[in-house]
Amino acid sequence: MTRRFTLEYWVDECWYVGKLKEVPGVFSQGETLKELEENIRDAYHLMMEDESLSPVDAKAEEIEIEV
């Protein structure tokens, strides 16, 4: 399965730095835009791997936060 995400990126002291807009916590960097794209894919896969290791008795609920 393929999903599409928005890569927000900027240049910081000759490094391309970016994050996936739809997935909080997925950040990476690279010396080129292509390298950043490869690294952000790796970061996404690592995060999804970690999430699959959550405790069996973990619970989740939706909450409201006033902003």
N, CA, C and O atoms as a Maestro MAE file, in Angstrom:
{
 s_m_m2io_version
 :::
 2.0.0
}

f_m_ct {
 s_m_title
 :::
 protein
 m_atom[268] {
  # First column is atom index #
  i_m_mmod_type
  r_m_x_coord
  r_m_y_coord
  r_m_z_coord
  i_m_residue_number
  s_m_chain_name
  s_m_pdb_residue_name
  s_m_pdb_atom_name
  i_m_atomic_number
  :::
  1 25 0.847 -1.183 0.000 1 A "MET " " N  " 7
  2 3 0.000 0.000 0.000 1 A "MET " " CA " 6
  3 2 0.892 1.245 0.000 1 A "MET " " C  " 6
  4 15 1.927 1.277 0.665 1 A "MET " " O  " 8
  5 25 0.492 2.232 -0.727 2 A "THR " " N  " 7
  6 3 1.206 3.504 -0.787 2 A "THR " " CA " 6
  7 2 0.326 4.604 -0.225 2 A "THR " " C  " 6
  8 15 -0.848 4.706 -0.582 2 A "THR " " O  " 8
  9 25 0.880 5.425 0.649 3 A "ARG " " N  " 7
  10 3 0.166 6.595 1.180 3 A "ARG " " CA " 6
  11 2 0.927 7.829 0.785 3 A "ARG " " C  " 6
  12 15 2.137 7.777 0.569 3 A "ARG " " O  " 8
  13 25 0.231 8.939 0.688 4 A "ARG " " N  " 7
  14 3 0.857 10.218 0.313 4 A "ARG " " CA " 6
  15 2 0.849 11.145 1.526 4 A "ARG " " C  " 6
  16 15 -0.149 11.254 2.238 4 A "ARG " " O  " 8
  17 25 1.983 11.810 1.744 5 A "PHE " " N  " 7
  18 3 2.132 12.761 2.833 5 A "PHE " " CA " 6
  19 2 2.740 14.049 2.296 5 A "PHE " " C  " 6
  20 15 3.335 14.070 1.218 5 A "PHE " " O  " 8
  21 25 2.583 15.108 3.054 6 A "THR " " N  " 7
  22 3 3.160 16.399 2.696 6 A "THR " " CA " 6
  23 2 4.482 16.564 3.424 6 A "THR " " C  " 6
  24 15 4.525 16.539 4.654 6 A "THR " " O  " 8
  25 25 5.566 16.733 2.665 7 A "LEU " " N  " 7
  26 3 6.883 16.985 3.249 7 A "LEU " " CA " 6
  27 2 7.087 18.492 3.307 7 A "LEU " " C  " 6
  28 15 7.196 19.149 2.271 7 A "LEU " " O  " 8
  29 25 7.137 19.038 4.512 8 A "GLU " " N  " 7
  30 3 7.483 20.446 4.693 8 A "GLU " " CA " 6
  31 2 8.978 20.490 4.951 8 A "GLU " " C  " 6
  32 15 9.478 19.763 5.810 8 A "GLU " " O  " 8
  33 25 9.704 21.335 4.217 9 A "TYR " " N  " 7
  34 3 11.148 21.377 4.412 9 A "TYR " " CA " 6
  35 2 11.682 22.795 4.284 9 A "TYR " " C  " 6
  36 15 11.031 23.681 3.731 9 A "TYR " " O  " 8
  37 25 12.875 22.982 4.806 10 A "TRP " " N  " 7
  38 3 13.557 24.267 4.759 10 A "TRP " " CA " 6
  39 2 15.060 23.992 4.741 10 A "TRP " " C  " 6
  40 15 15.493 22.875 5.027 10 A "TRP " " O  " 8
  41 25 15.839 24.991 4.411 11 A "VAL " " N  " 7
  42 3 17.296 24.857 4.395 11 A "VAL " " CA " 6
  43 2 17.848 25.562 5.624 11 A "VAL " " C  " 6
  44 15 17.539 26.726 5.880 11 A "VAL " " O  " 8
  45 25 18.669 24.842 6.382 12 A "ASP " " N  " 7
  46 3 19.267 25.368 7.603 12 A "ASP " " CA " 6
  47 2 20.761 25.085 7.554 12 A "ASP " " C  " 6
  48 15 21.188 23.945 7.742 12 A "ASP " " O  " 8
  49 25 21.561 26.130 7.300 13 A "GLU " " N  " 7
  50 3 23.013 26.006 7.218 13 A "GLU " " CA " 6
  51 2 23.433 24.872 6.277 13 A "GLU " " C  " 6
  52 15 24.189 23.981 6.666 13 A "GLU " " O  " 8
  53 25 22.943 24.914 5.055 14 A "CYS " " N  " 7
  54 3 23.292 23.961 3.990 14 A "CYS " " CA " 6
  55 2 22.676 22.575 4.163 14 A "CYS " " C  " 6
  56 15 22.995 21.676 3.384 14 A "CYS " " O  " 8
  57 25 21.815 22.369 5.140 15 A "TRP " " N  " 7
  58 3 21.118 21.095 5.314 15 A "TRP " " CA " 6
  59 2 19.651 21.279 4.956 15 A "TRP " " C  " 6
  60 15 19.047 22.295 5.302 15 A "TRP " " O  " 8
  61 25 19.085 20.313 4.274 16 A "TYR " " N  " 7
  62 3 17.645 20.271 4.053 16 A "TYR " " CA " 6
  63 2 17.040 19.576 5.268 16 A "TYR " " C  " 6
  64 15 17.388 18.436 5.576 16 A "TYR " " O  " 8
  65 25 16.146 20.258 5.946 17 A "VAL " " N  " 7
  66 3 15.508 19.737 7.149 17 A "VAL " " CA " 6
  67 2 14.013 19.680 6.872 17 A "VAL " " C  " 6
  68 15 13.455 20.612 6.293 17 A "VAL " " O  " 8
  69 25 13.359 18.594 7.282 18 A "GLY " " N  " 7
  70 3 11.942 18.501 6.979 18 A "GLY " " CA " 6
  71 2 11.171 17.634 7.944 18 A "GLY " " C  " 6
  72 15 11.736 16.934 8.785 18 A "GLY " " O  " 8
  73 25 9.852 17.703 7.794 19 A "LYS " " N  " 7
  74 3 8.939 16.905 8.611 19 A "LYS " " CA " 6
  75 2 7.739 16.516 7.762 19 A "LYS " " C  " 6
  76 15 7.419 17.167 6.767 19 A "LYS " " O  " 8
  77 25 7.087 15.446 8.176 20 A "LEU " " N  " 7
  78 3 5.842 15.055 7.521 20 A "LEU " " CA " 6
  79 2 4.705 15.790 8.223 20 A "LEU " " C  " 6
  80 15 4.489 15.618 9.422 20 A "LEU " " O  " 8
  81 25 3.997 16.594 7.480 21 A "LYS " " N  " 7
  82 3 2.946 17.443 8.042 21 A "LYS " " CA " 6
  83 2 1.852 16.624 8.735 21 A "LYS " " C  " 6
  84 15 1.343 17.022 9.782 21 A "LYS " " O  " 8
  85 25 1.498 15.496 8.153 22 A "GLU " " N  " 7
  86 3 0.397 14.696 8.684 22 A "GLU " " CA " 6
  87 2 0.812 13.712 9.779 22 A "GLU " " C  " 6
  88 15 -0.050 13.082 10.391 22 A "GLU " " O  " 8
  89 25 2.108 13.570 10.036 23 A "VAL " " N  " 7
  90 3 2.583 12.596 11.023 23 A "VAL " " CA " 6
  91 2 3.509 13.295 12.017 23 A "VAL " " C  " 6
  92 15 4.714 13.380 11.779 23 A "VAL " " O  " 8
  93 25 2.965 13.792 13.119 24 A "PRO " " N  " 7
  94 3 3.797 14.495 14.100 24 A "PRO " " CA " 6
  95 2 4.944 13.611 14.583 24 A "PRO " " C  " 6
  96 15 4.764 12.419 14.830 24 A "PRO " " O  " 8
  97 25 6.106 14.206 14.711 25 A "GLY " " N  " 7
  98 3 7.246 13.474 15.232 25 A "GLY " " CA " 6
  99 2 8.158 12.870 14.187 25 A "GLY " " C  " 6
  100 15 9.212 12.332 14.528 25 A "GLY " " O  " 8
  101 25 7.776 12.945 12.919 26 A "VAL " " N  " 7
  102 3 8.640 12.403 11.862 26 A "VAL " " CA " 6
  103 2 9.415 13.563 11.242 26 A "VAL " " C  " 6
  104 15 8.893 14.310 10.415 26 A "VAL " " O  " 8
  105 25 10.674 13.694 11.662 27 A "PHE " " N  " 7
  106 3 11.584 14.731 11.182 27 A "PHE " " CA " 6
  107 2 12.839 14.060 10.643 27 A "PHE " " C  " 6
  108 15 13.173 12.947 11.049 27 A "PHE " " O  " 8
  109 25 13.531 14.725 9.735 28 A "SER " " N  " 7
  110 3 14.827 14.239 9.284 28 A "SER " " CA " 6
  111 2 15.567 15.364 8.580 28 A "SER " " C  " 6
  112 15 15.085 16.494 8.507 28 A "SER " " O  " 8
  113 25 16.755 15.036 8.059 29 A "GLN " " N  " 7
  114 3 17.562 16.016 7.340 29 A "GLN " " CA " 6
  115 2 18.402 15.300 6.301 29 A "GLN " " C  " 6
  116 15 18.535 14.076 6.325 29 A "GLN " " O  " 8
  117 25 18.966 16.075 5.389 30 A "GLY " " N  " 7
  118 3 19.853 15.523 4.373 30 A "GLY " " CA " 6
  119 2 20.643 16.642 3.717 30 A "GLY " " C  " 6
  120 15 20.269 17.813 3.792 30 A "GLY " " O  " 8
  121 25 21.739 16.267 3.075 31 A "GLU " " N  " 7
  122 3 22.552 17.265 2.389 31 A "GLU " " CA " 6
  123 2 21.910 17.732 1.092 31 A "GLU " " C  " 6
  124 15 22.237 18.805 0.585 31 A "GLU " " O  " 8
  125 25 20.994 16.926 0.551 32 A "THR " " N  " 7
  126 3 20.240 17.289 -0.650 32 A "THR " " CA " 6
  127 2 18.773 17.003 -0.395 32 A "THR " " C  " 6
  128 15 18.428 16.301 0.556 32 A "THR " " O  " 8
  129 25 17.907 17.545 -1.245 33 A "LEU " " N  " 7
  130 3 16.479 17.273 -1.107 33 A "LEU " " CA " 6
  131 2 16.204 15.790 -1.300 33 A "LEU " " C  " 6
  132 15 15.384 15.216 -0.583 33 A "LEU " " O  " 8
  133 25 16.872 15.169 -2.249 34 A "LYS " " N  " 7
  134 3 16.689 13.735 -2.487 34 A "LYS " " CA " 6
  135 2 17.084 12.927 -1.244 34 A "LYS " " C  " 6
  136 15 16.379 11.994 -0.861 34 A "LYS " " O  " 8
  137 25 18.207 13.284 -0.619 35 A "GLU " " N  " 7
  138 3 18.631 12.579 0.591 35 A "GLU " " CA " 6
  139 2 17.629 12.795 1.725 35 A "GLU " " C  " 6
  140 15 17.336 11.864 2.475 35 A "GLU " " O  " 8
  141 25 17.103 14.011 1.856 36 A "LEU " " N  " 7
  142 3 16.073 14.274 2.860 36 A "LEU " " CA " 6
  143 2 14.870 13.376 2.617 36 A "LEU " " C  " 6
  144 15 14.348 12.781 3.560 36 A "LEU " " O  " 8
  145 25 14.419 13.266 1.376 37 A "GLU " " N  " 7
  146 3 13.262 12.418 1.065 37 A "GLU " " CA " 6
  147 2 13.519 10.962 1.447 37 A "GLU " " C  " 6
  148 15 12.637 10.301 1.995 37 A "GLU " " O  " 8
  149 25 14.716 10.461 1.164 38 A "GLU " " N  " 7
  150 3 15.061 9.085 1.542 38 A "GLU " " CA " 6
  151 2 15.072 8.931 3.061 38 A "GLU " " C  " 6
  152 15 14.547 7.956 3.599 38 A "GLU " " O  " 8
  153 25 15.673 9.900 3.746 39 A "ASN " " N  " 7
  154 3 15.774 9.833 5.205 39 A "ASN " " CA " 6
  155 2 14.411 9.960 5.879 39 A "ASN " " C  " 6
  156 15 14.162 9.311 6.896 39 A "ASN " " O  " 8
  157 25 13.533 10.783 5.328 40 A "ILE " " N  " 7
  158 3 12.206 10.956 5.936 40 A "ILE " " CA " 6
  159 2 11.385 9.684 5.769 40 A "ILE " " C  " 6
  160 15 10.587 9.337 6.640 40 A "ILE " " O  " 8
  161 25 11.582 8.987 4.646 41 A "ARG " " N  " 7
  162 3 10.915 7.683 4.465 41 A "ARG " " CA " 6
  163 2 11.398 6.694 5.520 41 A "ARG " " C  " 6
  164 15 10.601 5.976 6.124 41 A "ARG " " O  " 8
  165 25 12.724 6.664 5.737 42 A "ASP " " N  " 7
  166 3 13.281 5.776 6.764 42 A "ASP " " CA " 6
  167 2 12.723 6.127 8.142 42 A "ASP " " C  " 6
  168 15 12.343 5.237 8.903 42 A "ASP " " O  " 8
  169 25 12.673 7.420 8.464 43 A "ALA " " N  " 7
  170 3 12.161 7.869 9.765 43 A "ALA " " CA " 6
  171 2 10.700 7.449 9.933 43 A "ALA " " C  " 6
  172 15 10.296 7.020 11.014 43 A "ALA " " O  " 8
  173 25 9.913 7.571 8.869 44 A "TYR " " N  " 7
  174 3 8.501 7.157 8.932 44 A "TYR " " CA " 6
  175 2 8.397 5.667 9.216 44 A "TYR " " C  " 6
  176 15 7.624 5.250 10.079 44 A "TYR " " O  " 8
  177 25 9.172 4.860 8.494 45 A "HIS " " N  " 7
  178 3 9.111 3.406 8.690 45 A "HIS " " CA " 6
  179 2 9.549 3.017 10.099 45 A "HIS " " C  " 6
  180 15 8.955 2.127 10.709 45 A "HIS " " O  " 8
  181 25 10.577 3.674 10.617 46 A "LEU " " N  " 7
  182 3 11.012 3.389 11.985 46 A "LEU " " CA " 6
  183 2 9.936 3.752 13.003 46 A "LEU " " C  " 6
  184 15 9.728 3.022 13.972 46 A "LEU " " O  " 8
  185 25 9.253 4.870 12.789 47 A "MET " " N  " 7
  186 3 8.202 5.270 13.719 47 A "MET " " CA " 6
  187 2 7.044 4.272 13.682 47 A "MET " " C  " 6
  188 15 6.504 3.908 14.727 47 A "MET " " O  " 8
  189 25 6.665 3.832 12.488 48 A "MET " " N  " 7
  190 3 5.563 2.881 12.372 48 A "MET " " CA " 6
  191 2 5.942 1.540 13.000 48 A "MET " " C  " 6
  192 15 5.090 0.862 13.574 48 A "MET " " O  " 8
  193 25 7.211 1.157 12.895 49 A "GLU " " N  " 7
  194 3 7.701 -0.063 13.528 49 A "GLU " " CA " 6
  195 2 7.565 0.047 15.043 49 A "GLU " " C  " 6
  196 15 7.101 -0.889 15.694 49 A "GLU " " O  " 8
  197 25 7.968 1.186 15.607 50 A "ASP " " N  " 7
  198 3 7.871 1.410 17.047 50 A "ASP " " CA " 6
  199 2 6.422 1.377 17.516 50 A "ASP " " C  " 6
  200 15 6.128 0.842 18.585 50 A "ASP " " O  " 8
  201 25 5.518 1.941 16.730 51 A "GLU " " N  " 7
  202 3 4.112 1.977 17.130 51 A "GLU " " CA " 6
  203 2 3.516 0.582 17.182 51 A "GLU " " C  " 6
  204 15 2.612 0.325 17.978 51 A "GLU " " O  " 8
  205 25 4.009 -0.324 16.343 52 A "SER " " N  " 7
  206 3 3.483 -1.685 16.353 52 A "SER " " CA " 6
  207 2 3.945 -2.442 17.595 52 A "SER " " C  " 6
  208 15 3.428 -3.521 17.885 52 A "SER " " O  " 8
  209 25 4.915 -1.890 18.335 53 A "LEU " " N  " 7
  210 3 5.422 -2.527 19.542 53 A "LEU " " CA " 6
  211 2 4.724 -2.022 20.805 53 A "LEU " " C  " 6
  212 15 5.191 -2.294 21.911 53 A "LEU " " O  " 8
  213 25 3.617 -1.293 20.662 54 A "SER " " N  " 7
  214 3 2.932 -0.755 21.837 54 A "SER " " CA " 6
  215 2 2.366 -1.897 22.687 54 A "SER " " C  " 6
  216 15 2.051 -2.967 22.164 54 A "SER " " O  " 8
  217 25 2.239 -1.667 23.994 55 A "PRO " " N  " 7
  218 3 1.762 -2.720 24.894 55 A "PRO " " CA " 6
  219 2 0.397 -3.258 24.486 55 A "PRO " " C  " 6
  220 15 -0.443 -2.529 23.959 55 A "PRO " " O  " 8
  221 25 0.193 -4.542 24.739 56 A "VAL " " N  " 7
  222 3 -1.063 -5.201 24.366 56 A "VAL " " CA " 6
  223 2 -2.242 -4.562 25.091 56 A "VAL " " C  " 6
  224 15 -3.330 -4.468 24.522 56 A "VAL " " O  " 8
  225 25 -2.054 -4.123 26.329 57 A "ASP " " N  " 7
  226 3 -3.165 -3.552 27.095 57 A "ASP " " CA " 6
  227 2 -3.287 -2.033 26.922 57 A "ASP " " C  " 6
  228 15 -4.008 -1.387 27.682 57 A "ASP " " O  " 8
  229 25 -2.597 -1.457 25.937 58 A "ALA " " N  " 7
  230 3 -2.685 -0.017 25.708 58 A "ALA " " CA " 6
  231 2 -4.094 0.363 25.286 58 A "ALA " " C  " 6
  232 15 -4.745 -0.354 24.526 58 A "ALA " " O  " 8
  233 25 -4.552 1.493 25.787 59 A "LYS " " N  " 7
  234 3 -5.883 1.995 25.446 59 A "LYS " " CA " 6
  235 2 -5.735 3.363 24.811 59 A "LYS " " C  " 6
  236 15 -4.711 4.025 24.979 59 A "LYS " " O  " 8
  237 25 -6.749 3.783 24.086 60 A "ALA " " N  " 7
  238 3 -6.736 5.094 23.453 60 A "ALA " " CA " 6
  239 2 -8.121 5.708 23.548 60 A "ALA " " C  " 6
  240 15 -9.125 4.997 23.553 60 A "ALA " " O  " 8
  241 25 -8.170 7.015 23.621 61 A "GLU " " N  " 7
  242 3 -9.447 7.713 23.604 61 A "GLU " " CA " 6
  243 2 -9.237 9.079 22.995 61 A "GLU " " C  " 6
  244 15 -8.143 9.641 23.049 61 A "GLU " " O  " 8
  245 25 -10.297 9.606 22.417 62 A "GLU " " N  " 7
  246 3 -10.252 10.941 21.846 62 A "GLU " " CA " 6
  247 2 -10.521 11.957 22.936 62 A "GLU " " C  " 6
  248 15 -11.401 11.751 23.773 62 A "GLU " " O  " 8
  249 25 -9.773 13.057 22.939 63 A "ILE " " N  " 7
  250 3 -10.022 14.117 23.910 63 A "ILE " " CA " 6
  251 2 -10.119 15.442 23.165 63 A "ILE " " C  " 6
  252 15 -9.652 15.565 22.033 63 A "ILE " " O  " 8
  253 25 -10.726 16.426 23.806 64 A "GLU " " N  " 7
  254 3 -10.830 17.762 23.235 64 A "GLU " " CA " 6
  255 2 -9.876 18.685 23.967 64 A "GLU " " C  " 6
  256 15 -9.731 18.603 25.186 64 A "GLU " " O  " 8
  257 25 -9.226 19.564 23.217 65 A "ILE " " N  " 7
  258 3 -8.337 20.560 23.798 65 A "ILE " " CA " 6
  259 2 -8.681 21.904 23.195 65 A "ILE " " C  " 6
  260 15 -8.681 22.061 21.974 65 A "ILE " " O  " 8
  261 25 -8.973 22.873 24.045 66 A "GLU " " N  " 7
  262 3 -9.284 24.203 23.561 66 A "GLU " " CA " 6
  263 2 -8.004 24.899 23.138 66 A "GLU " " C  " 6
  264 15 -7.014 24.896 23.871 66 A "GLU " " O  " 8
  265 25 -8.026 25.500 21.946 67 A "VAL " " N  " 7
  266 3 -6.838 26.194 21.461 67 A "VAL " " CA " 6
  267 2 -7.139 27.648 21.182 67 A "VAL " " C  " 6
  268 15 -6.253 28.393 20.764 67 A "VAL " " O  " 8
  :::
 }
 m_bond[267] {
  # First column is bond index #
  i_m_from
  i_m_to
  i_m_order
  :::
  1 1 2 1
  2 2 3 1
  3 3 4 2
  4 3 5 1
  5 5 6 1
  6 6 7 1
  7 7 8 2
  8 7 9 1
  9 9 10 1
  10 10 11 1
  11 11 12 2
  12 11 13 1
  13 13 14 1
  14 14 15 1
  15 15 16 2
  16 15 17 1
  17 17 18 1
  18 18 19 1
  19 19 20 2
  20 19 21 1
  21 21 22 1
  22 22 23 1
  23 23 24 2
  24 23 25 1
  25 25 26 1
  26 26 27 1
  27 27 28 2
  28 27 29 1
  29 29 30 1
  30 30 31 1
  31 31 32 2
  32 31 33 1
  33 33 34 1
  34 34 35 1
  35 35 36 2
  36 35 37 1
  37 37 38 1
  38 38 39 1
  39 39 40 2
  40 39 41 1
  41 41 42 1
  42 42 43 1
  43 43 44 2
  44 43 45 1
  45 45 46 1
  46 46 47 1
  47 47 48 2
  48 47 49 1
  49 49 50 1
  50 50 51 1
  51 51 52 2
  52 51 53 1
  53 53 54 1
  54 54 55 1
  55 55 56 2
  56 55 57 1
  57 57 58 1
  58 58 59 1
  59 59 60 2
  60 59 61 1
  61 61 62 1
  62 62 63 1
  63 63 64 2
  64 63 65 1
  65 65 66 1
  66 66 67 1
  67 67 68 2
  68 67 69 1
  69 69 70 1
  70 70 71 1
  71 71 72 2
  72 71 73 1
  73 73 74 1
  74 74 75 1
  75 75 76 2
  76 75 77 1
  77 77 78 1
  78 78 79 1
  79 79 80 2
  80 79 81 1
  81 81 82 1
  82 82 83 1
  83 83 84 2
  84 83 85 1
  85 85 86 1
  86 86 87 1
  87 87 88 2
  88 87 89 1
  89 89 90 1
  90 90 91 1
  91 91 92 2
  92 91 93 1
  93 93 94 1
  94 94 95 1
  95 95 96 2
  96 95 97 1
  97 97 98 1
  98 98 99 1
  99 99 100 2
  100 99 101 1
  101 101 102 1
  102 102 103 1
  103 103 104 2
  104 103 105 1
  105 105 106 1
  106 106 107 1
  107 107 108 2
  108 107 109 1
  109 109 110 1
  110 110 111 1
  111 111 112 2
  112 111 113 1
  113 113 114 1
  114 114 115 1
  115 115 116 2
  116 115 117 1
  117 117 118 1
  118 118 119 1
  119 119 120 2
  120 119 121 1
  121 121 122 1
  122 122 123 1
  123 123 124 2
  124 123 125 1
  125 125 126 1
  126 126 127 1
  127 127 128 2
  128 127 129 1
  129 129 130 1
  130 130 131 1
  131 131 132 2
  132 131 133 1
  133 133 134 1
  134 134 135 1
  135 135 136 2
  136 135 137 1
  137 137 138 1
  138 138 139 1
  139 139 140 2
  140 139 141 1
  141 141 142 1
  142 142 143 1
  143 143 144 2
  144 143 145 1
  145 145 146 1
  146 146 147 1
  147 147 148 2
  148 147 149 1
  149 149 150 1
  150 150 151 1
  151 151 152 2
  152 151 153 1
  153 153 154 1
  154 154 155 1
  155 155 156 2
  156 155 157 1
  157 157 158 1
  158 158 159 1
  159 159 160 2
  160 159 161 1
  161 161 162 1
  162 162 163 1
  163 163 164 2
  164 163 165 1
  165 165 166 1
  166 166 167 1
  167 167 168 2
  168 167 169 1
  169 169 170 1
  170 170 171 1
  171 171 172 2
  172 171 173 1
  173 173 174 1
  174 174 175 1
  175 175 176 2
  176 175 177 1
  177 177 178 1
  178 178 179 1
  179 179 180 2
  180 179 181 1
  181 181 182 1
  182 182 183 1
  183 183 184 2
  184 183 185 1
  185 185 186 1
  186 186 187 1
  187 187 188 2
  188 187 189 1
  189 189 190 1
  190 190 191 1
  191 191 192 2
  192 191 193 1
  193 193 194 1
  194 194 195 1
  195 195 196 2
  196 195 197 1
  197 197 198 1
  198 198 199 1
  199 199 200 2
  200 199 201 1
  201 201 202 1
  202 202 203 1
  203 203 204 2
  204 203 205 1
  205 205 206 1
  206 206 207 1
  207 207 208 2
  208 207 209 1
  209 209 210 1
  210 210 211 1
  211 211 212 2
  212 211 213 1
  213 213 214 1
  214 214 215 1
  215 215 216 2
  216 215 217 1
  217 217 218 1
  218 218 219 1
  219 219 220 2
  220 219 221 1
  221 221 222 1
  222 222 223 1
  223 223 224 2
  224 223 225 1
  225 225 226 1
  226 226 227 1
  227 227 228 2
  228 227 229 1
  229 229 230 1
  230 230 231 1
  231 231 232 2
  232 231 233 1
  233 233 234 1
  234 234 235 1
  235 235 236 2
  236 235 237 1
  237 237 238 1
  238 238 239 1
  239 239 240 2
  240 239 241 1
  241 241 242 1
  242 242 243 1
  243 243 244 2
  244 243 245 1
  245 245 246 1
  246 246 247 1
  247 247 248 2
  248 247 249 1
  249 249 250 1
  250 250 251 1
  251 251 252 2
  252 251 253 1
  253 253 254 1
  254 254 255 1
  255 255 256 2
  256 255 257 1
  257 257 258 1
  258 258 259 1
  259 259 260 2
  260 259 261 1
  261 261 262 1
  262 262 263 1
  263 263 264 2
  264 263 265 1
  265 265 266 1
  266 266 267 1
  267 267 268 2
  :::
 }
}
